[in-house]
């Protein structure tokens, strides 16, 4: 796997009294209260010290951001083109797709949106509402109406065509990281988590670069697994398979 996964190490400070600094592979696993689990007790855990869920995710996000930043613009463009081609192949005719509009360092979804529109597949995009941490929806018929908005995300501000979540068949989600069990980790704001909680029937496709894969991600009870995950290498996860 590219992106330098084998060299990723996360450092632990003195988290419990009397315990000194440890190092652990980036694939940090589940918190089990204040207990320490050693590898001899269970082969699942590569670390002697397991952090609380919130701290695990913060450190994982740090590693994943570094991986994305390490890609050159040319690499991101080439890999994004491949991702978009693979995603388009998974979208059947007659479906309505909610697609994220990419910001810097993410998989660039512009080619995908253009392809879907050319295929006359209805495209809905999210508009971030910071006041209540929600997503407002708008149909998109031309990418030219997108302008940089909240968090630098392109949005159809001033050109909205109101859409309803019940019209969505497939949702394409950005991911900071993923694993081969369908787990997704986002940026931590929770916009998509809340949206998925309110709209549980959508077919969820997570999109990322291959270098954003982790061996295992910790899950909160409210975290939702993807139905499919796609990278530049193609479909790397299908739910139920």
N, C-alpha and C positions, 0 to 999 in steps of 0.2 A: 504494500500500500504506500502511495506517495504521501508527501506532507510531513515526513519525519516522525511517524508514529512511534517507531521503536525507541526513539530517543527522548520522548516526552516524559518528564518527571515532575511531579507536584510535590512541593515541600510543605511539611507540616510543622507548625510551631508547637510550643509547649501548651497543649490543649487541656491536659489533665495534670493535676498536681503530681510532681515527681517523674513525669514522662518527658524525655528530651526529644529533640528534633528527629523526625523520621523522614525518609523519602519513600515514595510509592509510585508505581506506574500510573499513568493518567486515568486508567480505567478504575475509578473509585466506585465502591459499591455501597450497599445499603447500610444505613445507620441502625444500630440495635440498642438504643438507649445509651447507657454509660459503660456497657460491657466492652471489653477488648477481645476480639477473636483472632487467634493466631492460625496460621496456615495449617498447622497440624490438626486443628480442631475441625476444619472444614475446607475442602479444596477450592471452594468458590471464592474465597477471600484472599487477595494477594497482599493485603496490608495487615500489619499488626494493629493499627489504629484506624478506626472508622469514625468519620466526622458526621455531625448532624446533616440532615438532608440539604438544608439551605447552604451550608458551607461547602458541601460536596459540589453542588451545582455552580456556585461561584467560581470554584477552582477549575472545574471542567470548562466553564465558559471562557476562562482566561486562556486555557490551552487551545480551545477551538478558535478563538479570535486570532491567536498567533498563527495557527495553520492557514486560515483564510488570508491573512495579511501577507503571508509568505508567497502566495501565488502572484505572479506578474500579471499586468493587465492583459498581455497577449494570451497567457495561459487561461485566465478567467474567460476571455472572449471565446477561445477555441472550445473549452470545456462546456461553457454555457450553450453554445450552438449544438453540441452533442446531446446535452441534457434535454434541450427543447425538442429536438427531433424525437428522442425516446418518449417524452411525455405526450407529444402530439399523437404518436402511434397508439397510445393507450386511451385516447378520448374518442369514443364512438360518435357517429353522426346522431343528431337529434337530442343531444344532451346540452344542458346549460352549465357553464364552467365559471366558478369564482376563482380568479387568478390574482395573486399578489403582484404588485408593480414594484419591480426591484429597485433597491438603492445600491449605493456603492459597495463593492466587495461581495454582494450576493450573486447567486446564479441570475444572470440577466434574462428576464422573461420577455423582453421586447420581441425577439424573433418568434417566440411561442404565441404571444398574443396576436401578432400579425398573421401567423398561420391559421389560428383559430378563426379570426375574423374573415380571412379569405375563404375558409371552409363554410362560412355562414353559421358558425356555432356561436350562440349568444355568450358574451363575456360580461361578467360582473366583477367589479373591483371594489375593494374596501376603502373607506375613508375613516381615518383615525379620529375618534372623539375622546380627547384627553379628560374631559370633565367627568365622565362616568366610566372611563376605561372600556369603551365599546367600539364597535365597528358599524358605521353607516354604509349602506350599499348603493352603488350606482352602476347602471349598464354603461359599457364603454363601446363606442362604435368607431372611434378614431383615436389613436394614441397621441395625436397632435394636441389634444385638449389637456393632456397631463402636465401639471406644473409641480415643482418641488414644494412640499408642504410639511406637515408635522414629521419630525425626525428625519427630514430629508426625503421622505417617501413621495414619489410622484402620485398626484391625485387629481381628479377632474374637477377641481374647485372652480365654480362658476359655470360649469357645463354638466352638472349632474342630471342624470336620468334615473329617478328613484327606482330601486329594485327591492324585491322581497326575498328573504332567505328561503322561503318555501319553494321558490322557483329554481333553486340551485340543486344540481345533481352531483356535481364533482367539485371539490374544493382543493386547490393547489396551495400548499403551505410552505413558507420559507422555514428553514431549519438551521440552527446554529450547529447542531450535531444530531446524530442518530446511531442506533445500533441495529443488529440483524433480527431483533425481536419486534421491530416496529416502533420502538420507543423514540421519541423526539424531544429535543431540548431546544427551546427558543431563547429569546434575548432576555426574558425575565419579567417583562411588563405584564404579560397575561392577557393581552387582547384576544389572541386566537383561542386560548384556553377557555375564556368566558364565552366566546362565540360558539365554540364546539359544544360546550355544556348546554347552551340554549338550543342548539340545532344538532341533535345527536344522530340523525339519520343520513348525513352526508357521506359520500364516498371520499375518503381523505387520502390524497397523494402528497407525500412529503418530498421536497426537492432540495438537493444539496450536491456539493462536490464530493467525490469519493474520499478525499482527505479529511472530511468532517466525520468519518465513521469512528465510533468508539467500540471497544469490545463489549462494554456493558454500561448502560446509563441507569442512574437511580430514578425511581418513579415515585411521585406523590400519589395519594389516592385519587386526586382529581385529574391527574395526567391522562391523556387519551392516546392510545396507540394508533399509528397510521394503518390504513388498509393496504397501502403500497408505498414504497420508497424508490425513488429513481435518481440515479447519478449519471455522470457521463459514460459510465460503464453499462448502463441500461437499468432494467428493473432488478434491484438487489434484495427486495423484500416484497412478498405477497402475503397478506393475512390469510391464515388458514392453510398455508402450504408448508 
